Amino acid sequence: MKRLLAGILLIVLLGTILGCGATTTKPTQQPKDFSIKIGGSSTLAPVVAKCADDFTEKYKTWKKVKDSLADEAIAIFVATGGSGFGVKSATNGTVDIGLVSRVVTDAEKQKLPNRQLYTLGYDALTIAVNPQNPVLKVKPNLTKDEVKRIFSGEIKTWKQLDASLSDRPIVVAIRDLGGGASQAFDEVVMKGTPISKEAIQFPSMGALAGKVQDNLEAIGYVSTGLVKQNQGKIAVLSVDGVEPTNENIVSGNYTISRPLIMITKSQPDEREKEFINYLMSDKGVETLDAMGFVPVKNK
């Protein structure tokens, strides 16, 4: 009798163990993310953010953009961090769309074999100073060599640039090395000559422009978009006799310019494609132009 009870208990115990083993816990279903994450160039980000606001206000949900899309609220997040961050984040999937305000290098392209590039427009890097700086009247035009000598630290005072100017030190303002502006400026102006160690680096084009606005002795390469957005607060010098006008940027006569690019790791999905189409539509072109840049359609 004792053996029979022990056998019954063993069968029950095995059944319990096997039953427990057969039970599978269903994984928690993660809600699908219908948002678009965009990041990179601090020059291009404000344009994309403005378009994202307009796009969201117009359509509200993805289904209203295109009937085949989900009936979910549109959410588009735009962050800055520099062009290098834009390429890197698109490469590792941190963002859906990277923003780049410079040429994408061959090394970067190799890491993105299925990449898609979309050029929205062009920006010029103006040689900018405070509107009260006497250099505007004394020497409103610099040669590219003079610009290089200022930014390399060879010309340290305004008097060294022109004898009639003050002997006060020139404050050189630049973007940090992660910014597309620094690469574009190096390629066109510096050509490998190191920037002065005394130059002040800024994490965004907006911060750089702010320094030029606030400091009478400052000189920096400021995006033409920010110059136009801050009319009267930033003044620009000609380079080799050429002003950074839209016409001169379009013609290529003003050579310190760079492309404004969106990059994706592969073919964008339907939502991303719809927003990219909006950015490249007449509405997007209008916003880019209004913010002081040269739309690709005008180039």
LINTARA-V103555 format. One line per field, one symbol per residue. ss: DSSP state (a for helix, b for strand, c for the rest). phi: phi as a letter, one per 20 degrees, with the letter a starting at -180 (. if undefined). A space follows every 50 residues. Layout:
BEGIN
ss: ???
phi: ???
END
This chain:
BEGIN
ss: caaaaaaaaaaaaaaaaaaaaacccccccccccccbbbbbccccaaaaaa aaaaaaaaacbaaaacccccccbccbbbbbccaaaaaaaaaaccccbbbb cccccaaaaacccccbbbbbbbbbbbbbbcccccaaaaccbbcaaaaaaa aaccccbaaaacccccccbcbbbbbccccaaaaaaaaaaacccccccccb bbccaaaaaaaaaacccbbbbbbaaaaaacbccbbbbbbccbcccaaaaa acccccbbbbbbbbcccccaaaaaaaaaaccaaaaaaaaacccbbaaac
phi: .ffffffffffffffffffffffdeffffeffeeeddcaqgffegfffff ffffffffdmcffffbffefecffccdcceqofgfffffffenfcecedc daffffffffecfdgcdceeaccdeeedbfgeffgfefbfcdefffffff fenfedcffffbfeefeffeeedcfffeeffffffffedflnfffgfefe ecfbfffffffffedfeecbedggfffffcgndcdcdfclmdeeegffff fnfeeecbedcdccfbgffgfffffffffeegfffffgffenddfffee
END
